[in-house]
């Protein structure tokens, strides 16, 4: 029983470009020969490094770079790139703290007054809630949260 012969080797290439390049090509692509394992081994064992050095990006200028430079000059003349000191915005923390303390304590005072001072089962927790709410809001607003 003889093995079937291997099919012929396929060579893959990129398809041709479907657009017309406007800028001139710096390095025109050279057609690459088919890859051979023996050539790769020879290149890997050679002492000199292979490959072509690419030009630096600053050497490759085109009309887009000229337009960007023109835009930068116009913005600099108009003063758009200059930094201005920002005015200090007043903090909302103090306003929010007093709003929450007054409204929360008002609700707890209403509960205490509604139940009457004669009912200690409702009055004592309402008074404790006032102290706990005030201390908790102070701790959260001034020690845990940052200025906003």
DSSP file (Angstrom, degrees, kcal/mol; ACC not computed):
  #  RESIDUE AA STRUCTURE BP1 BP2  ACC     N-H-->O    O-->H-N    N-H-->O    O-->H-N    TCO  KAPPA ALPHA  PHI   PSI    X-CA   Y-CA   Z-CA
    1    1 A X              0   0    0      0, 0.0     2,-0.3     0, 0.0     0, 0.0   0.000 360.0 360.0 360.0 113.5    0.0    0.0    0.0
    2    2 A X        -     0   0    0      1,-0.1     2,-0.1     3,-0.0     3,-0.1  -0.691 360.0-113.2 -93.0 143.8    1.6    3.2   -1.2
    3    3 A X        -     0   0    0     -2,-0.3     2,-0.2     1,-0.1    -1,-0.1  -0.419  35.7-103.6 -72.0 150.0    0.8    6.5    0.4
    4    4 A X        -     0   0    0     -2,-0.1    -1,-0.1     1,-0.1     3,-0.1  -0.507  43.3-104.5 -70.4 142.7   -1.0    9.1   -1.8
    5    5 A X        -     0   0    0     -2,-0.2    -1,-0.1     1,-0.1     2,-0.0  -0.375  40.0-100.4 -68.9 149.1    1.3   11.8   -3.0
    6    6 A X        -     0   0    0      1,-0.1    -1,-0.1    -3,-0.1     3,-0.1  -0.368  40.2-107.8 -66.2 145.6    1.0   15.2   -1.3
    7    7 A X        -     0   0    0      1,-0.1    -1,-0.1    -3,-0.1     3,-0.1  -0.334  48.7 -82.8 -68.6 159.1   -0.9   17.8   -3.2
    8    8 A X        -     0   0    0      1,-0.1    -1,-0.1    -2,-0.0     2,-0.1  -0.306  54.9 -96.4 -64.3 149.7    1.1   20.6   -4.7
    9    9 A X        -     0   0    0     -3,-0.1     2,-0.4     1,-0.1    -1,-0.1  -0.390  34.2-136.1 -70.4 140.5    2.0   23.5   -2.3
   10   10 A X        -     0   0    0     -2,-0.1     2,-0.5    -3,-0.1    -1,-0.1  -0.794   9.5-150.0 -97.3 139.6   -0.3   26.6   -2.3
   11   11 A X        -     0   0    0     -2,-0.4     2,-0.4    23,-0.1    23,-0.0  -0.947  11.1-156.2-110.6 124.9    1.2   30.0   -2.2
   12   12 A X        +     0   0    0     -2,-0.5     2,-0.3     0, 0.0    -2,-0.0  -0.829  17.2 169.6-104.6 137.9   -0.8   32.7   -0.5
   13   13 A X        -     0   0    0     -2,-0.4     2,-0.2     0, 0.0    -2,-0.0  -0.927  38.9 -93.9-138.5 163.1   -0.4   36.5   -1.3
   14   14 A X        -     0   0    0     -2,-0.3     2,-0.1     1,-0.1     3,-0.1  -0.498  44.8-112.0 -73.7 148.2   -2.3   39.6   -0.5
   15   15 A X        -     0   0    0     -2,-0.2     3,-0.1     1,-0.1    -1,-0.1  -0.453  44.5 -88.0 -76.0 157.5   -4.8   40.8   -3.1
   16   16 A X        -     0   0    0      1,-0.1    -1,-0.1    -2,-0.1     2,-0.0  -0.264  52.3 -90.8 -66.3 153.7   -4.0   44.0   -5.0
   17   17 A X        -     0   0    0      1,-0.1    -1,-0.1    -3,-0.1    -3,-0.0  -0.307  25.0-155.1 -63.5 145.2   -5.0   47.3   -3.5
   18   18 A X  S    S+     0   0    0     -3,-0.1     2,-0.3     2,-0.0    -1,-0.1   0.219  72.9  65.9-104.8  12.3   -8.4   48.6   -4.5
   19   19 A X  S    S-     0   0    0      0, 0.0     2,-0.6     0, 0.0    -2,-0.1  -0.913  81.5-117.7-131.3 159.7   -7.6   52.2   -3.8
   20   20 A X        -     0   0    0     -2,-0.3     2,-0.2     2,-0.0    -2,-0.0  -0.862  30.0-128.9 -98.6 120.4   -5.2   54.7   -5.4
   21   21 A X        -     0   0    0     -2,-0.6     4,-0.1     1,-0.2     0, 0.0  -0.483  17.3-166.4 -69.6 135.6   -2.5   56.0   -3.0
   22   22 A X  S    S+     0   0    0     -2,-0.2     2,-0.2     2,-0.1    -1,-0.2   0.893  70.4  59.8 -88.3 -46.1   -2.2   59.8   -2.9
   23   23 A X  S    S-     0   0    0      1,-0.1     2,-0.1    39,-0.0    39,-0.1  -0.544  98.4-100.2 -82.2 149.1    1.1   60.2   -1.1
   24   24 A X        -     0   0    0     -2,-0.2     2,-0.3     1,-0.1    -1,-0.1  -0.398  40.7-107.9 -68.5 146.6    4.2   58.6   -2.7
   25   25 A X        -     0   0    0      1,-0.2     3,-0.3    -4,-0.1    -1,-0.1  -0.555  19.9-154.4 -75.1 135.3    5.3   55.3   -1.2
   26   26 A X  S    S+     0   0    0      1,-0.3     2,-0.5    -2,-0.3    -1,-0.2   0.958  87.8  13.9 -74.3 -52.7    8.4   55.6    0.9
   27   27 A X  S    S-     0   0    0      3,-0.0    -1,-0.3     0, 0.0     2,-0.2  -0.954  82.9-138.9-125.3 110.4    9.4   52.0    0.5
   28   28 A X        -     0   0    0     -2,-0.5     2,-0.2    -3,-0.3     0, 0.0  -0.487  31.8-107.6 -67.7 134.3    7.6   50.2   -2.3
   29   29 A X        -     0   0    0     -2,-0.2     2,-0.3     1,-0.1    -1,-0.1  -0.416  30.8-141.5 -67.1 134.0    6.8   46.7   -1.2
   30   30 A X        -     0   0    0     -2,-0.2     2,-0.2     1,-0.1    -1,-0.1  -0.732  26.2-103.1 -92.4 141.6    8.9   44.0   -2.9
   31   31 A X        -     0   0    0     -2,-0.3     2,-0.3     1,-0.1    -1,-0.1  -0.482  40.1-132.9 -64.7 130.3    7.3   40.8   -3.9
   32   32 A X        -     0   0    0     -2,-0.2     3,-0.1     1,-0.1    -1,-0.1  -0.665  12.2-127.4 -88.8 137.0    8.3   38.2   -1.3
   33   33 A X        -     0   0    0     -2,-0.3     3,-0.1     1,-0.1    -1,-0.1  -0.354  45.5 -77.9 -72.1 162.8    9.6   34.8   -2.5
   34   34 A X        -     0   0    0      1,-0.1     2,-0.3    -2,-0.0    -1,-0.1  -0.303  56.3 -99.6 -60.7 147.1    7.9   31.8   -1.0
   35   35 A X        -     0   0    0     -3,-0.1     2,-0.4     4,-0.0    -1,-0.1  -0.510  39.1-168.4 -74.1 130.5    9.0   30.9    2.5
   36   36 A X     >  -     0   0    0     -2,-0.3     4,-1.9     1,-0.1     3,-0.2  -0.978  21.3-143.5-120.8 132.5   11.6   28.2    2.7
   37   37 A X  H  > S+     0   0    0     -2,-0.4     4,-2.3     1,-0.2     5,-0.2   0.848 102.0  56.7 -63.7 -34.5   12.5   26.6    6.0
   38   38 A X  H  > S+     0   0    0      1,-0.2     4,-2.1     2,-0.2    -1,-0.2   0.885 106.6  49.3 -66.7 -38.0   16.2   26.2    4.9
   39   39 A X  H  > S+     0   0    0     -3,-0.2     4,-2.5     2,-0.2    -1,-0.2   0.897 110.5  50.9 -66.1 -39.7   16.4   30.0    4.3
   40   40 A X  H  X S+     0   0    0     -4,-1.9     4,-2.2     2,-0.2    -2,-0.2   0.910 110.9  47.9 -63.6 -41.6   14.9   30.7    7.7
   41   41 A X  H  X S+     0   0    0     -4,-2.3     4,-1.7     2,-0.2    -1,-0.2   0.899 111.8  50.1 -65.3 -40.4   17.4   28.5    9.4
   42   42 A X  H  X S+     0   0    0     -4,-2.1     4,-0.7     1,-0.2    -2,-0.2   0.901 112.2  47.6 -65.4 -41.0   20.3   30.1    7.5
   43   43 A X  H  < S+     0   0    0     -4,-2.5     3,-0.5     1,-0.2    -2,-0.2   0.868 110.2  52.5 -67.6 -36.5   19.1   33.6    8.5
   44   44 A X  H  < S+     0   0    0     -4,-2.2    -1,-0.2     1,-0.2    -2,-0.2   0.843 112.5  44.5 -69.1 -32.4   18.6   32.6   12.1
   45   45 A X  H  < S+     0   0    0     -4,-1.7    -1,-0.2    -5,-0.2    -2,-0.2   0.532  90.8 105.1 -90.3  -6.2   22.2   31.2   12.3
   46   46 A X     <  -     0   0    0     -4,-0.7     4,-0.1    -3,-0.5    -3,-0.0  -0.419  69.3-135.8 -75.4 154.0   23.8   34.2   10.5
   47   47 A X  S    S+     0   0    0     -2,-0.1     2,-0.3     2,-0.1    -1,-0.1   0.819  82.2  74.2 -80.0 -32.4   25.8   36.7   12.6
   48   48 A X  S    S-     0   0    0      1,-0.1     2,-0.2     0, 0.0    -2,-0.1  -0.599  87.6-114.5 -86.4 143.7   24.4   39.8   11.0
   49   49 A X        -     0   0    0     -2,-0.3     2,-0.1     1,-0.1    -2,-0.1  -0.504  32.2-144.6 -73.9 143.7   20.9   41.0   11.8
   50   50 A X        +     0   0    0     -2,-0.2     2,-0.1    -7,-0.1    -1,-0.1  -0.419  47.9  68.4 -99.1 177.0   18.5   41.0    8.8
   51   51 A X  S    S-     0   0    0     -2,-0.1     2,-0.4     2,-0.1    -2,-0.0  -0.230  75.2 -81.8 102.0 168.6   15.7   43.2    7.9
   52   52 A X        -     0   0    0     -2,-0.1     2,-0.3     0, 0.0    -2,-0.1  -0.928  37.6-121.0-115.0 133.6   15.4   46.8    6.7
   53   53 A X        -     0   0    0     -2,-0.4     2,-0.2     1,-0.0    -2,-0.1  -0.586  28.4-134.0 -74.1 129.7   15.4   49.7    9.0
   54   54 A X        -     0   0    0     -2,-0.3     3,-0.1     1,-0.1    -1,-0.0  -0.584  24.5-106.2 -81.9 145.4   12.2   51.7    8.7
   55   55 A X        -     0   0    0     -2,-0.2    -1,-0.1     1,-0.1     5,-0.1  -0.351  43.8 -94.9 -67.8 153.5   12.4   55.5    8.5
   56   56 A X    >>  -     0   0    0      1,-0.1     3,-1.2     3,-0.0     4,-0.6  -0.320  29.1-118.4 -67.5 152.1   11.4   57.5   11.6
   57   57 A X  G >4 S+     0   0    0      1,-0.3     3,-0.7     2,-0.2    -1,-0.1   0.786 112.5  62.7 -62.6 -26.3    7.9   58.7   11.7
   58   58 A X  G 34 S+     0   0    0      1,-0.2    -1,-0.3     3,-0.0     3,-0.0   0.773  98.3  56.3 -71.5 -22.9    9.1   62.3   11.8
   59   59 A X  G <4 S+     0   0    0     -3,-1.2     2,-1.2     1,-0.2    -1,-0.2   0.688  93.5  74.7 -78.7 -17.9   10.7   61.9    8.4
   60   60 A X    <<  +     0   0    0     -3,-0.7     2,-0.3    -4,-0.6    -1,-0.2  -0.698  65.8 158.5 -98.4  84.2    7.3   60.9    6.9
   61   61 A X        +     0   0    0     -2,-1.2     2,-0.2    -3,-0.0    -3,-0.0  -0.772   9.7 169.2-105.3 153.0    5.4   64.2    6.7
   62   62 A X    >>  -     0   0    0     -2,-0.3     4,-1.3   -39,-0.1     3,-0.6  -0.792  54.1 -74.4-145.1-172.1    2.5   64.9    4.4
   63   63 A X  H 3> S+     0   0    0      1,-0.2     4,-2.1    -2,-0.2     5,-0.2   0.738 122.8  64.9 -67.1 -21.7   -0.2   67.5    3.9
   64   64 A X  H 3> S+     0   0    0      2,-0.2     4,-2.4     1,-0.2    -1,-0.2   0.913 101.1  49.9 -65.9 -41.2   -2.1   66.3    7.0
   65   65 A X  H <> S+     0   0    0     -3,-0.6     4,-2.4     1,-0.2    -1,-0.2   0.892 109.3  52.0 -64.1 -37.8    0.8   67.3    9.2
   66   66 A X  H  X S+     0   0    0     -4,-1.3     4,-2.2     2,-0.2    -1,-0.2   0.910 110.2  48.6 -64.6 -40.8    0.9   70.8    7.6
   67   67 A X  H  X S+     0   0    0     -4,-2.1     4,-2.4     2,-0.2    -2,-0.2   0.889 110.8  50.7 -65.5 -38.8   -2.9   71.2    8.2
   68   68 A X  H  X S+     0   0    0     -4,-2.4     4,-2.2     2,-0.2    -2,-0.2   0.909 110.2  49.3 -65.8 -40.5   -2.4   70.2   11.9
   69   69 A X  H  X S+     0   0    0     -4,-2.4     4,-2.3     2,-0.2    -2,-0.2   0.907 110.8  50.8 -63.4 -40.4    0.4   72.7   12.3
   70   70 A X  H  X S+     0   0    0     -4,-2.2     4,-2.4     1,-0.2    -2,-0.2   0.910 110.0  49.5 -63.2 -42.3   -1.7   75.4   10.8
   71   71 A X  H  X S+     0   0    0     -4,-2.4     4,-2.3     1,-0.2    -1,-0.2   0.891 110.3  51.4 -62.3 -39.3   -4.6   74.6   13.1
   72   72 A X  H  X S+     0   0    0     -4,-2.2     4,-2.2     2,-0.2    -2,-0.2   0.907 109.7  48.8 -65.6 -41.2   -2.2   74.7   16.1
   73   73 A X  H  X S+     0   0    0     -4,-2.3     4,-2.4     2,-0.2    -2,-0.2   0.920 111.6  49.7 -64.6 -43.2   -0.9   78.1   15.1
   74   74 A X  H  X S+     0   0    0     -4,-2.4     4,-2.2     1,-0.2    -2,-0.2   0.901 111.6  48.5 -62.5 -40.5   -4.4   79.5   14.6
   75   75 A X  H  X>S+     0   0    0     -4,-2.3     5,-2.4     2,-0.2     4,-0.8   0.882 110.9  50.8 -67.0 -36.8   -5.5   78.1   18.1
   76   76 A X  H  <5S+     0   0    0     -4,-2.2     3,-0.4     2,-0.2    -2,-0.2   0.900 110.8  48.4 -67.4 -39.8   -2.4   79.7   19.7
   77   77 A X  H  <5S+     0   0    0     -4,-2.4    -2,-0.2     1,-0.2    -1,-0.2   0.894 111.3  50.2 -65.8 -39.5   -3.1   83.1   18.1
   78   78 A X  H  <5S-     0   0    0     -4,-2.2    -1,-0.2    -5,-0.2    -2,-0.2   0.628 113.7-120.7 -74.1 -12.4   -6.7   82.9   19.2
   79   79 A X  T ><5S+     0   0    0     -4,-0.8     3,-0.7    -3,-0.4    -3,-0.2   0.710  70.7 134.3  82.1  20.5   -5.5   82.0   22.8
   80   80 A X  T 3 < +     0   0    0     -5,-2.4    -4,-0.2     1,-0.2    -5,-0.1   0.711  68.0  54.1 -76.4 -18.8   -7.3   78.7   23.0
   81   81 A X  T 3  S+     0   0    0     -6,-0.6     2,-0.3    -9,-0.1    -1,-0.2   0.451  84.0 104.1 -94.8  -0.5   -4.3   76.9   24.4
   82   82 A X    <   -     0   0    0     -3,-0.7     2,-0.4    -6,-0.1     0, 0.0  -0.643  68.0-131.6 -85.5 137.5   -3.7   79.2   27.3
   83   83 A X        -     0   0    0     -2,-0.3     2,-0.4     3,-0.0    -2,-0.1  -0.686  17.3-159.7 -89.0 138.0   -4.8   78.0   30.7
   84   84 A X        -     0   0    0     -2,-0.4     2,-0.2     0, 0.0     0, 0.0  -0.917  28.8-103.9-114.3 142.4   -6.9   80.3   33.0
   85   85 A X        -     0   0    0     -2,-0.4     2,-0.3     1,-0.1     0, 0.0  -0.441  38.1-124.3 -65.9 135.3   -7.1   79.9   36.7
   86   86 A X        -     0   0    0     -2,-0.2     2,-0.2     1,-0.1    -1,-0.1  -0.579  23.1-116.2 -80.2 140.3  -10.4   78.3   37.7
   87   87 A X        -     0   0    0     -2,-0.3     2,-0.4     1,-0.1    -1,-0.1  -0.519  35.4-101.9 -76.2 144.7  -12.5   80.2   40.1
   88   88 A X        -     0   0    0     -2,-0.2     2,-0.4     1,-0.1    -1,-0.1  -0.516  34.4-143.3 -70.5 121.3  -13.2   78.5   43.4
   89   89 A X        -     0   0    0     -2,-0.4    -1,-0.1     1,-0.1     2,-0.0  -0.687  24.0-109.4 -84.9 135.0  -16.6   77.0   43.4
   90   90 A X        -     0   0    0     -2,-0.4     2,-0.2     1,-0.1    -1,-0.1  -0.362  36.8-108.6 -66.0 144.3  -18.4   77.2   46.8
   91   91 A X        -     0   0    0      1,-0.1     4,-0.3    -2,-0.0     3,-0.1  -0.458  17.6-158.1 -74.4 142.4  -18.8   73.9   48.5
   92   92 A X  S  > S+     0   0    0     -2,-0.2     4,-2.6     1,-0.1     5,-0.2   0.415  75.7  90.0 -95.2  -0.4  -22.3   72.4   48.7
   93   93 A X  H  > S+     0   0    0      1,-0.2     4,-2.6     2,-0.2     5,-0.2   0.926  86.2  46.5 -65.4 -45.6  -21.3   70.2   51.7
   94   94 A X  H  > S+     0   0    0      2,-0.2     4,-2.3     1,-0.2     5,-0.2   0.905 114.0  48.7 -64.7 -41.1  -22.3   72.7   54.4
   95   95 A X  H  > S+     0   0    0     -4,-0.3     4,-2.2     1,-0.2    -2,-0.2   0.934 113.8  45.9 -63.1 -46.5  -25.7   73.5   52.7
   96   96 A X  H  X S+     0   0    0     -4,-2.6     4,-2.5     2,-0.2     5,-0.2   0.884 111.1  53.6 -64.9 -38.5  -26.5   69.8   52.3
   97   97 A X  H  X S+     0   0    0     -4,-2.6     4,-2.6    -5,-0.2     5,-0.2   0.954 112.1  42.9 -61.0 -50.1  -25.5   69.1   55.9
   98   98 A X  H  X S+     0   0    0     -4,-2.3     4,-2.5     1,-0.2     5,-0.3   0.860 112.7  53.5 -68.4 -33.7  -27.7   71.7   57.4
   99   99 A X  H  X S+     0   0    0     -4,-2.2     4,-2.4    -5,-0.2     5,-0.3   0.942 113.2  43.0 -63.2 -46.3  -30.6   70.8   55.1
  100  100 A X  H  X S+     0   0    0     -4,-2.5     4,-2.4     2,-0.2     5,-0.3   0.898 115.5  48.6 -67.7 -40.0  -30.4   67.1   56.2
  101  101 A X  H  X S+     0   0    0     -4,-2.6     4,-2.5    -5,-0.2     5,-0.3   0.942 115.6  43.2 -65.0 -47.0  -30.0   67.9   59.9
  102  102 A X  H  X S+     0   0    0     -4,-2.5     4,-2.1    -5,-0.2    -2,-0.2   0.937 118.5  43.0 -67.5 -45.6  -32.9   70.4   60.0
  103  103 A X  H  X S+     0   0    0     -4,-2.4     4,-1.9    -5,-0.3    -1,-0.2   0.915 117.5  45.8 -69.5 -40.4  -35.3   68.3   57.9
  104  104 A X  H  X S+     0   0    0     -4,-2.4     4,-1.9    -5,-0.3    -2,-0.2   0.927 115.6  45.4 -66.5 -44.5  -34.4   65.0   59.7
  105  105 A X  H  X S+     0   0    0     -4,-2.5     4,-2.6    -5,-0.3     5,-0.2   0.850 109.0  57.4 -68.0 -33.1  -34.6   66.5   63.2
  106  106 A X  H  X S+     0   0    0     -4,-2.1     4,-2.3    -5,-0.3    -1,-0.2   0.921 107.3  48.1 -62.6 -42.6  -37.8   68.3   62.3
  107  107 A X  H  X S+     0   0    0     -4,-1.9     4,-2.0     2,-0.2    -2,-0.2   0.917 112.9  47.4 -63.4 -42.2  -39.4   64.9   61.4
  108  108 A X  H  X S+     0   0    0     -4,-1.9     4,-2.2     2,-0.2    -2,-0.2   0.870 111.2  51.0 -68.4 -35.4  -38.2   63.4   64.7
  109  109 A X  H  X S+     0   0    0     -4,-2.6     4,-2.7     2,-0.2     5,-0.2   0.898 108.4  52.8 -67.2 -39.0  -39.4   66.4   66.7
  110  110 A X  H  X S+     0   0    0     -4,-2.3     4,-2.7     2,-0.2    -2,-0.2   0.909 109.3  49.1 -61.2 -41.1  -42.8   66.0   65.0
  111  111 A X  H  X S+     0   0    0     -4,-2.0     4,-2.1     2,-0.2     5,-0.2   0.922 112.6  47.8 -63.5 -43.1  -42.9   62.4   66.0
  112  112 A X  H  X S+     0   0    0     -4,-2.2     4,-1.0     1,-0.2    -2,-0.2   0.902 115.6  43.7 -65.8 -40.4  -42.0   63.3   69.6
  113  113 A X  H  < S+     0   0    0     -4,-2.7    -2,-0.2     2,-0.2    -1,-0.2   0.885 111.4  54.4 -72.2 -38.2  -44.6   66.0   69.8
  114  114 A X  H  < S+     0   0    0     -4,-2.7    -2,-0.2    -5,-0.2    -1,-0.2   0.913 111.8  43.7 -61.6 -42.9  -47.3   63.9   68.2
  115  115 A X  H  < S-     0   0    0     -4,-2.1    -1,-0.2    -5,-0.2    -2,-0.2   0.752 116.4-126.4 -75.0 -21.4  -46.8   61.2   70.7
  116  116 A X    ><  -     0   0    0     -4,-1.0     3,-1.2    -5,-0.2     7,-0.2   0.138  16.9 -92.4  90.2 149.8  -46.7   63.7   73.4
  117  117 A X  T 3  S+     0   0    0      1,-0.2    -1,-0.1    -4,-0.2    -4,-0.1   0.700 119.7  69.0 -70.8 -17.9  -44.1   64.2   76.1
  118  118 A X  T 3  S+     0   0    0      1,-0.1     2,-0.9    -3,-0.1    -1,-0.2   0.672  84.7  74.1 -76.4 -15.7  -46.1   62.0   78.4
  119  119 A X    X>  +     0   0    0     -3,-1.2     4,-2.2    -7,-0.2     3,-0.8  -0.810  58.1 179.9-100.6  97.8  -45.3   58.8   76.3
  120  120 A X  H 3> S+     0   0    0     -2,-0.9     4,-1.9     1,-0.2     5,-0.4   0.721  73.5  69.6 -72.3 -19.2  -41.7   57.9   77.1
  121  121 A X  H 34 S+     0   0    0      1,-0.2     4,-0.4     2,-0.2    -1,-0.2   0.821 115.2  25.9 -69.5 -28.9  -41.7   54.9   74.8
  122  122 A X  H <> S+     0   0    0     -3,-0.8     4,-1.6    -6,-0.2    -2,-0.2   0.778 121.0  55.7 -97.7 -36.6  -41.9   57.1   71.7
  123  123 A X  H  X S+     0   0    0     -4,-2.2     4,-2.2    -7,-0.2     5,-0.2   0.911 104.6  50.9 -67.6 -44.0  -40.3   60.3   73.1
  124  124 A X  H  X S+     0   0    0     -4,-1.9     4,-2.4     1,-0.2     5,-0.2   0.930 111.7  45.4 -65.1 -47.3  -37.0   58.7   74.2
  125  125 A X  H  > S+     0   0    0     -4,-0.4     4,-2.4    -5,-0.4    -1,-0.2   0.863 111.9  53.9 -65.1 -31.6  -36.2   57.0   70.9
  126  126 A X  H  X S+     0   0    0     -4,-1.6     4,-1.7     2,-0.2    -2,-0.2   0.921 111.0  45.1 -65.9 -42.4  -37.1   60.2   69.0
  127  127 A X  H  X S+     0   0    0     -4,-2.2     4,-1.8     2,-0.2    -2,-0.2   0.888 114.1  49.1 -67.3 -38.5  -34.7   62.3   71.2
  128  128 A X  H  X S+     0   0    0     -4,-2.4     4,-2.7     1,-0.2    -2,-0.2   0.878 108.8  54.4 -66.1 -36.7  -32.0   59.6   70.8
  129  129 A X  H  X S+     0   0    0     -4,-2.4     4,-2.8     2,-0.2     5,-0.2   0.853 104.3  54.8 -64.6 -34.9  -32.6   59.6   67.0
  130  130 A X  H  X S+     0   0    0     -4,-1.7     4,-2.2     2,-0.2    -1,-0.2   0.950 112.8  41.5 -63.1 -48.5  -32.1   63.4   66.9
  131  131 A X  H  X S+     0   0    0     -4,-1.8     4,-2.5     2,-0.2     5,-0.3   0.918 117.0  48.0 -64.8 -42.9  -28.7   63.1   68.5
  132  132 A X  H  X S+     0   0    0     -4,-2.7     4,-2.5     1,-0.2     5,-0.2   0.902 112.3  48.9 -66.7 -40.7  -27.7   60.0   66.5
  133  133 A X  H  X S+     0   0    0     -4,-2.8     4,-2.6    -5,-0.2     5,-0.2   0.925 113.0  47.2 -63.4 -45.1  -28.8   61.6   63.2
  134  134 A X  H  X S+     0   0    0     -4,-2.2     4,-2.2    -5,-0.2    -2,-0.2   0.935 116.0  43.3 -64.6 -47.0  -26.9   64.8   63.9
  135  135 A X  H  X S+     0   0    0     -4,-2.5     4,-2.5     2,-0.2    -1,-0.2   0.905 115.1  49.6 -66.6 -41.0  -23.7   63.0   65.0
  136  136 A X  H  X S+     0   0    0     -4,-2.5     4,-2.6    -5,-0.3     5,-0.2   0.929 111.9  47.0 -65.3 -45.1  -23.9   60.5   62.1
  137  137 A X  H  X S+     0   0    0     -4,-2.6     4,-2.9    -5,-0.2     5,-0.3   0.904 112.2  51.0 -63.4 -39.8  -24.4   63.2   59.5
  138  138 A X  H  X S+     0   0    0     -4,-2.2     4,-2.3    -5,-0.2     5,-0.4   0.935 112.0  47.2 -61.0 -45.4  -21.6   65.3   60.9
  139  139 A X  H  X>S+     0   0    0     -4,-2.5     4,-1.6     1,-0.2     5,-1.2   0.925 117.3  41.7 -63.8 -45.3  -19.2   62.3   60.8
  140  140 A X  I  X>S+     0   0    0     -4,-2.6     5,-2.7     3,-0.2     4,-0.6   0.938 119.0  43.3 -69.3 -45.9  -20.2   61.3   57.3
  141  141 A X  I  <5S+     0   0    0     -4,-2.9    -2,-0.2    -5,-0.2    -1,-0.2   0.847 127.0  26.2 -72.8 -34.2  -20.2   64.8   55.8
  142  142 A X  I  <5S+     0   0    0     -4,-2.3    -1,-0.2    -5,-0.3    -3,-0.2   0.605 131.7  28.8-108.9 -12.7  -17.1   66.2   57.3
  143  143 A X  I  <5S+     0   0    0     -4,-1.6    -3,-0.2    -5,-0.4    -2,-0.1   0.686 127.6  29.7-119.2 -28.2  -14.9   63.2   58.1
  144  144 A X  I  <<S+     0   0    0     -5,-1.2    -3,-0.2    -4,-0.6    -4,-0.2   0.871 109.0  62.8 -99.6 -48.7  -15.7   60.6   55.5
  145  145 A X  S   <S-     0   0    0     -5,-2.7     2,-0.1    -6,-0.2     3,-0.1  -0.449  77.6-127.7 -79.4 150.7  -16.8   62.5   52.4
  146  146 A X        -     0   0    0     -2,-0.1     2,-0.2     1,-0.1    -1,-0.1  -0.450  41.5 -79.1 -86.4 168.9  -14.5   64.9   50.5
  147  147 A X              0   0    0      1,-0.1    -1,-0.1    -2,-0.1    -5,-0.0  -0.494 360.0 360.0 -68.1 133.6  -15.5   68.4   49.6
  148  148 A X              0   0    0     -2,-0.2    -1,-0.1    -3,-0.1   -58,-0.0   0.349 360.0 360.0-132.5 360.0  -17.8   68.5   46.6
